[in-house]
Structure formats: structure tokens, C-alpha cells
Amino acid sequence: MNSEITKYLQELKKYLRRLDDSEIKDIEDFYTEYLEDAGVQTRAEIEEKVGTPRQLSLRILADYSLKDDGKESGGILPKTNIKTAWLIILALLATPATLIIGVALLGVLVAAIGVAFAVAVTIIALAGAAIFITLTSLYVGIFLLFTKLGVGLFYLGIGIIGIGALMVILPIIYLIIVTVVKMVANFIRYIYRRFNKKGVR
């Protein structure tokens, strides 16, 4: 094997440590054959063909991340969606031909995370206020139950309604956040697949 190809692949493997050994071996075998068939001799020729080791590793990690998503499509967590989207954006940013797309998608991801964070903070504040009102109503209701039955039952009712509302609303809001994150991640995946099909490198 050409010594330049060997050096290149050794450097590439350093960036792929998060993958399994068997996956890294498959990648090494594939690119060894690919580069040898291409007849490249120098480092410059290798990088012109497949990019720098860092650029190639980002594309490989993004591709593997998409494959993992396909296996777990039944219920991908927001954290997994964000991680996949981030890997895809890094892969696009690492290549001059897709740099502008990467920057645009990075802006979309940051905006989505910002919106999700703002919504989460608002939810926490509202939930805190609702919990306080609910607990206060329950406390007052129990206290007045023995002195003013009607008023006590009224406050107890408010407290119970508050508990029920929290149990219904919080899961719905969480589902909305998860859906928004998933939609953004799916959009980023779609863009990446489109560019991969076009062979943009």
C-alpha cells in the first residue's frame, strides 16, 4: 500500500474513535481499496479526492449517525436528534462546497434550541406558579374544611383541578418541544441527504 495512503488512514482512524472497531476496520478497508483504485500517490491527490482526514471523518460520522437513526426510528430522543443534526452541520461546515449550507443550518439549529430553551424556561416558571397555587389551595382547603366546609371544599376543588391540569398540560408541552426538535433535525437530515445524492464534497 502507498505510504501516503497508510498515513492518511491512520490519521483518519484517530477521528473515528467513537465508532466500533469493526466499523473502523470496514471504513479502512473501503477507503484503502477506493484510494488504491483511484491511483492517487501524494497527500494532495488524496485530499483532492476525499478531503482531509478531519473532513472525511465528519462525513463518515454523519452518515453513521443517520444509519443509527434509521435503526431507532421508533422513538428518537431530542438529545439524539440534536447530536445527529450537529454532526451533519459539522460535516457541511468542513467542506468549502457546502459551507454556506452548513452555516444556514447551524443558524436554524441554534434558533430551534433557543426557542426550545425559552419555552422550557417559560414552562418551568408557569409550572412553578401552578404548583404553588395548587399546594396553597390544597392547604387552605384542608385548613378551612373544619371551619367553613363550603369554602374549604371550594379550595380543595381548585387544588385538585390544578393537579389534573398539570398532569395533562406538562406532557403535551413536552411533546410539542420534542416534535419541534425532531422536525428541525429531520429537515437537516433531508438537506444533507440531498447534497450526498448530488455528490457534493
DRENLUM-129734 format. One record per residue (C-alpha): residue number from 0; x, y, z. Coordinates in nm, 4 decimals, decimal comma, m for minus. Layout:
<atoms>
{pos: NUM&c1: X&c2: Y&c3: Z}
...
</atoms>
This chain:
<atoms>
{pos: 0&c1: 0,0000&c2: 0,0000&c3: 0,0000}
{pos: 1&c1: 0,1154&c2: 0,3539&c3: m0,0740}
{pos: 2&c1: 0,2762&c2: 0,5064&c3: 0,2377}
{pos: 3&c1: 0,0788&c2: 0,8288&c3: 0,1943}
{pos: 4&c1: m0,2470&c2: 0,6339&c3: 0,1937}
{pos: 5&c1: m0,1360&c2: 0,4487&c3: 0,5072}
{pos: 6&c1: m0,0524&c2: 0,7748&c3: 0,6881}
{pos: 7&c1: m0,3801&c2: 0,9289&c3: 0,5774}
{pos: 8&c1: m0,5881&c2: 0,6353&c3: 0,7008}
{pos: 9&c1: m0,4024&c2: 0,6237&c3: 1,0332}
{pos: 10&c1: m0,4884&c2: 0,9898&c3: 1,0863}
{pos: 11&c1: m0,8477&c2: 0,9266&c3: 0,9780}
{pos: 12&c1: m0,8901&c2: 0,6490&c3: 1,2360}
{pos: 13&c1: m0,7966&c2: 0,8904&c3: 1,5169}
{pos: 14&c1: m1,1080&c2: 1,0941&c3: 1,4368}
{pos: 15&c1: m1,3313&c2: 0,7847&c3: 1,4271}
{pos: 16&c1: m1,2718&c2: 0,6574&c3: 1,7805}
{pos: 17&c1: m1,6394&c2: 0,6870&c3: 1,8731}
{pos: 18&c1: m1,7185&c2: 0,4083&c3: 1,6241}
{pos: 19&c1: m1,6785&c2: 0,0370&c3: 1,6915}
{pos: 20&c1: m1,3528&c2: m0,1332&c3: 1,5951}
{pos: 21&c1: m1,5342&c2: m0,3426&c3: 1,3353}
{pos: 22&c1: m1,6856&c2: m0,0303&c3: 1,1775}
{pos: 23&c1: m1,3477&c2: 0,1432&c3: 1,1679}
{pos: 24&c1: m1,1952&c2: m0,1660&c3: 1,0051}
{pos: 25&c1: m1,4681&c2: m0,1675&c3: 0,7381}
{pos: 26&c1: m1,4072&c2: 0,2014&c3: 0,6695}
{pos: 27&c1: m1,0313&c2: 0,1483&c3: 0,6488}
{pos: 28&c1: m1,0732&c2: m0,1421&c3: 0,4060}
{pos: 29&c1: m1,3179&c2: 0,0525&c3: 0,1912}
{pos: 30&c1: m1,1016&c2: 0,3656&c3: 0,1582}
{pos: 31&c1: m0,7842&c2: 0,1631&c3: 0,1121}
{pos: 32&c1: m0,9375&c2: m0,0058&c3: m0,1907}
{pos: 33&c1: m1,1007&c2: 0,3161&c3: m0,3106}
{pos: 34&c1: m0,7804&c2: 0,5220&c3: m0,2988}
{pos: 35&c1: m0,5671&c2: 0,2466&c3: m0,4494}
{pos: 36&c1: m0,8132&c2: 0,2062&c3: m0,7375}
{pos: 37&c1: m0,8075&c2: 0,5846&c3: m0,7863}
{pos: 38&c1: m0,4307&c2: 0,5643&c3: m0,8347}
{pos: 39&c1: m0,3506&c2: 0,8547&c3: m0,6012}
{pos: 40&c1: 0,0120&c2: 0,8886&c3: m0,4929}
{pos: 41&c1: 0,0543&c2: 1,2066&c3: m0,2902}
{pos: 42&c1: m0,1229&c2: 1,3556&c3: 0,0109}
{pos: 43&c1: m0,2522&c2: 1,6395&c3: m0,2062}
{pos: 44&c1: m0,4086&c2: 1,3930&c3: m0,4512}
{pos: 45&c1: m0,5716&c2: 1,2001&c3: m0,1660}
{pos: 46&c1: m0,7200&c2: 1,5152&c3: m0,0119}
{pos: 47&c1: m0,8383&c2: 1,6354&c3: m0,3511}
{pos: 48&c1: m1,0231&c2: 1,3051&c3: m0,3878}
{pos: 49&c1: m1,1806&c2: 1,2638&c3: m0,0412}
{pos: 50&c1: m1,0874&c2: 1,5748&c3: 0,1598}
{pos: 51&c1: m0,8702&c2: 1,5998&c3: 0,4696}
{pos: 52&c1: m0,8941&c2: 1,3246&c3: 0,7338}
{pos: 53&c1: m1,0967&c2: 1,5617&c3: 0,9520}
{pos: 54&c1: m1,3404&c2: 1,6466&c3: 0,6720}
{pos: 55&c1: m1,3844&c2: 1,2834&c3: 0,5728}
{pos: 56&c1: m1,4312&c2: 1,1726&c3: 0,9334}
{pos: 57&c1: m1,7115&c2: 1,4253&c3: 0,9838}
{pos: 58&c1: m1,8926&c2: 1,2989&c3: 0,6748}
{pos: 59&c1: m1,8476&c2: 0,9382&c3: 0,7881}
{pos: 60&c1: m1,9742&c2: 1,0131&c3: 1,1402}
{pos: 61&c1: m2,2731&c2: 1,1996&c3: 0,9979}
{pos: 62&c1: m2,3536&c2: 0,9038&c3: 0,7696}
{pos: 63&c1: m2,3251&c2: 0,6542&c3: 1,0559}
{pos: 64&c1: m2,5403&c2: 0,8772&c3: 1,2736}
{pos: 65&c1: m2,8116&c2: 0,8722&c3: 1,0067}
{pos: 66&c1: m2,7904&c2: 0,4917&c3: 0,9898}
{pos: 67&c1: m2,8307&c2: 0,4688&c3: 1,3682}
{pos: 68&c1: m3,1355&c2: 0,6965&c3: 1,3475}
{pos: 69&c1: m3,2900&c2: 0,4585&c3: 1,0972}
{pos: 70&c1: m3,2478&c2: 0,1670&c3: 1,3385}
{pos: 71&c1: m3,4063&c2: 0,3637&c3: 1,6250}
{pos: 72&c1: m3,6784&c2: 0,5426&c3: 1,4296}
{pos: 73&c1: m3,9415&c2: 0,4209&c3: 1,6755}
{pos: 74&c1: m3,8561&c2: 0,6825&c3: 1,9346}
{pos: 75&c1: m3,5526&c2: 0,9025&c3: 1,8934}
{pos: 76&c1: m3,4821&c2: 1,1254&c3: 2,1911}
{pos: 77&c1: m3,4318&c2: 1,5030&c3: 2,1486}
{pos: 78&c1: m3,0689&c2: 1,4620&c3: 2,2605}
{pos: 79&c1: m3,0058&c2: 1,2093&c3: 1,9817}
{pos: 80&c1: m3,1726&c2: 1,4360&c3: 1,7254}
{pos: 81&c1: m2,9580&c2: 1,7326&c3: 1,8282}
{pos: 82&c1: m2,6394&c2: 1,5222&c3: 1,8222}
{pos: 83&c1: m2,7174&c2: 1,3926&c3: 1,4736}
{pos: 84&c1: m2,8008&c2: 1,7412&c3: 1,3462}
{pos: 85&c1: m2,4773&c2: 1,8762&c3: 1,4953}
{pos: 86&c1: m2,2647&c2: 1,6074&c3: 1,3259}
{pos: 87&c1: m2,4315&c2: 1,6799&c3: 0,9924}
{pos: 88&c1: m2,3731&c2: 2,0535&c3: 1,0271}
{pos: 89&c1: m2,0054&c2: 1,9971&c3: 1,1148}
{pos: 90&c1: m1,9708&c2: 1,7765&c3: 0,8068}
{pos: 91&c1: m2,1199&c2: 2,0508&c3: 0,5881}
{pos: 92&c1: m1,9084&c2: 2,3231&c3: 0,7500}
{pos: 93&c1: m1,5915&c2: 2,1204&c3: 0,6911}
{pos: 94&c1: m1,6345&c2: 2,1259&c3: 0,3135}
{pos: 95&c1: m1,5992&c2: 2,4543&c3: 0,1182}
{pos: 96&c1: m1,8678&c2: 2,3496&c3: m0,1327}
{pos: 97&c1: m2,1288&c2: 2,3138&c3: 0,1435}
{pos: 98&c1: m2,0018&c2: 2,5776&c3: 0,3872}
{pos: 99&c1: m2,2862&c2: 2,8227&c3: 0,3228}
{pos: 100&c1: m2,5465&c2: 2,5478&c3: 0,3698}
{pos: 101&c1: m2,3746&c2: 2,4430&c3: 0,6933}
{pos: 102&c1: m2,3815&c2: 2,7989&c3: 0,8279}
{pos: 103&c1: m2,7504&c2: 2,8346&c3: 0,7380}
{pos: 104&c1: m2,8406&c2: 2,5047&c3: 0,9051}
{pos: 105&c1: m2,6330&c2: 2,5973&c3: 1,2092}
{pos: 106&c1: m2,8434&c2: 2,9117&c3: 1,2386}
{pos: 107&c1: m3,1610&c2: 2,7038&c3: 1,2133}
{pos: 108&c1: m3,0392&c2: 2,4633&c3: 1,4829}
{pos: 109&c1: m2,9303&c2: 2,7431&c3: 1,7186}
{pos: 110&c1: m3,2635&c2: 2,9215&c3: 1,6684}
{pos: 111&c1: m3,4561&c2: 2,5996&c3: 1,7364}
{pos: 112&c1: m3,2559&c2: 2,5296&c3: 2,0519}
{pos: 113&c1: m3,3063&c2: 2,8910&c3: 2,1611}
{pos: 114&c1: m3,6816&c2: 2,8672&c3: 2,1113}
{pos: 115&c1: m3,6944&c2: 2,5321&c3: 2,2912}
{pos: 116&c1: m3,4917&c2: 2,6761&c3: 2,5801}
{pos: 117&c1: m3,7162&c2: 2,9835&c3: 2,6049}
{pos: 118&c1: m4,0251&c2: 2,7629&c3: 2,6004}
{pos: 119&c1: m3,8717&c2: 2,5358&c3: 2,8646}
{pos: 120&c1: m3,7930&c2: 2,8317&c3: 3,0936}
{pos: 121&c1: m4,1461&c2: 2,9655&c3: 3,0487}
{pos: 122&c1: m4,2922&c2: 2,6231&c3: 3,1226}
{pos: 123&c1: m4,0820&c2: 2,5860&c3: 3,4364}
{pos: 124&c1: m4,1918&c2: 2,9300&c3: 3,5574}
{pos: 125&c1: m4,5587&c2: 2,8624&c3: 3,4840}
{pos: 126&c1: m4,5388&c2: 2,5137&c3: 3,6305}
{pos: 127&c1: m4,3767&c2: 2,6534&c3: 3,9441}
{pos: 128&c1: m4,6520&c2: 2,9117&c3: 3,9810}
{pos: 129&c1: m4,9195&c2: 2,6487&c3: 3,9145}
{pos: 130&c1: m4,7688&c2: 2,4113&c3: 4,1701}
{pos: 131&c1: m4,7513&c2: 2,6904&c3: 4,4277}
{pos: 132&c1: m5,1159&c2: 2,7871&c3: 4,3686}
{pos: 133&c1: m5,2220&c2: 2,4212&c3: 4,3765}
{pos: 134&c1: m5,0417&c2: 2,3464&c3: 4,7022}
{pos: 135&c1: m5,1684&c2: 2,6697&c3: 4,8572}
{pos: 136&c1: m5,5253&c2: 2,5870&c3: 4,7551}
{pos: 137&c1: m5,4965&c2: 2,2360&c3: 4,8992}
{pos: 138&c1: m5,3502&c2: 2,3677&c3: 5,2245}
{pos: 139&c1: m5,6157&c2: 2,6387&c3: 5,2623}
{pos: 140&c1: m5,8895&c2: 2,3947&c3: 5,1627}
{pos: 141&c1: m5,7854&c2: 2,1366&c3: 5,4230}
{pos: 142&c1: m5,7475&c2: 2,4070&c3: 5,6894}
{pos: 143&c1: m6,0921&c2: 2,5582&c3: 5,6185}
{pos: 144&c1: m6,2598&c2: 2,2202&c3: 5,5793}
{pos: 145&c1: m6,3127&c2: 2,2013&c3: 5,9546}
{pos: 146&c1: m6,4346&c2: 2,5586&c3: 5,9994}
{pos: 147&c1: m6,6048&c2: 2,6592&c3: 5,6729}
{pos: 148&c1: m6,6964&c2: 2,3445&c3: 5,4835}
{pos: 149&c1: m6,8158&c2: 2,5167&c3: 5,1658}
{pos: 150&c1: m6,5090&c2: 2,7394&c3: 5,1308}
{pos: 151&c1: m6,2801&c2: 2,4506&c3: 5,2196}
{pos: 152&c1: m6,4320&c2: 2,2273&c3: 4,9516}
{pos: 153&c1: m6,4011&c2: 2,5121&c3: 4,7005}
{pos: 154&c1: m6,0268&c2: 2,5490&c3: 4,7608}
{pos: 155&c1: m5,9777&c2: 2,1726&c3: 4,7628}
{pos: 156&c1: m6,1537&c2: 2,1599&c3: 4,4264}
{pos: 157&c1: m5,9201&c2: 2,4258&c3: 4,2865}
{pos: 158&c1: m5,6207&c2: 2,2301&c3: 4,4139}
{pos: 159&c1: m5,7406&c2: 1,9031&c3: 4,2593}
{pos: 160&c1: m5,8174&c2: 2,0769&c3: 3,9285}
{pos: 161&c1: m5,4672&c2: 2,2266&c3: 3,9361}
{pos: 162&c1: m5,3097&c2: 1,8823&c3: 3,9828}
{pos: 163&c1: m5,5169&c2: 1,7419&c3: 3,6972}
{pos: 164&c1: m5,4270&c2: 2,0333&c3: 3,4697}
{pos: 165&c1: m5,0555&c2: 1,9895&c3: 3,5405}
{pos: 166&c1: m5,0739&c2: 1,6173&c3: 3,4648}
{pos: 167&c1: m5,2381&c2: 1,6907&c3: 3,1285}
{pos: 168&c1: m5,0563&c2: 2,0073&c3: 3,0180}
{pos: 169&c1: m4,6932&c2: 1,9197&c3: 3,1026}
{pos: 170&c1: m4,6784&c2: 1,6039&c3: 2,8845}
{pos: 171&c1: m4,8413&c2: 1,7945&c3: 2,5973}
{pos: 172&c1: m4,5859&c2: 2,0749&c3: 2,6188}
{pos: 173&c1: m4,3005&c2: 1,8231&c3: 2,6362}
{pos: 174&c1: m4,4406&c2: 1,6512&c3: 2,3265}
{pos: 175&c1: m4,4513&c2: 1,9855&c3: 2,1439}
{pos: 176&c1: m4,0840&c2: 2,0541&c3: 2,2262}
{pos: 177&c1: m3,9813&c2: 1,7028&c3: 2,1172}
{pos: 178&c1: m4,1773&c2: 1,7424&c3: 1,7929}
{pos: 179&c1: m4,0158&c2: 2,0787&c3: 1,7104}
{pos: 180&c1: m3,6651&c2: 1,9425&c3: 1,7744}
{pos: 181&c1: m3,7410&c2: 1,6330&c3: 1,5656}
{pos: 182&c1: m3,8771&c2: 1,8419&c3: 1,2772}
{pos: 183&c1: m3,5650&c2: 2,0602&c3: 1,2703}
{pos: 184&c1: m3,3367&c2: 1,7546&c3: 1,2881}
{pos: 185&c1: m3,5314&c2: 1,5810&c3: 1,0093}
{pos: 186&c1: m3,5024&c2: 1,8922&c3: 0,7922}
{pos: 187&c1: m3,1250&c2: 1,8977&c3: 0,8441}
{pos: 188&c1: m3,1048&c2: 1,5252&c3: 0,7624}
{pos: 189&c1: m3,3069&c2: 1,5858&c3: 0,4449}
{pos: 190&c1: m3,0738&c2: 1,8642&c3: 0,3277}
{pos: 191&c1: m2,7677&c2: 1,6502&c3: 0,3994}
{pos: 192&c1: m2,9069&c2: 1,3516&c3: 0,2078}
{pos: 193&c1: m2,9902&c2: 1,5751&c3: m0,0889}
{pos: 194&c1: m2,6323&c2: 1,7013&c3: m0,1048}
{pos: 195&c1: m2,4967&c2: 1,3475&c3: m0,0641}
{pos: 196&c1: m2,7083&c2: 1,2292&c3: m0,3579}
{pos: 197&c1: m2,5700&c2: 1,5131&c3: m0,5690}
{pos: 198&c1: m2,2195&c2: 1,4050&c3: m0,4717}
{pos: 199&c1: m2,1247&c2: 1,7419&c3: m0,3258}
{pos: 200&c1: m1,7939&c2: 1,7115&c3: m0,1375}
</atoms>
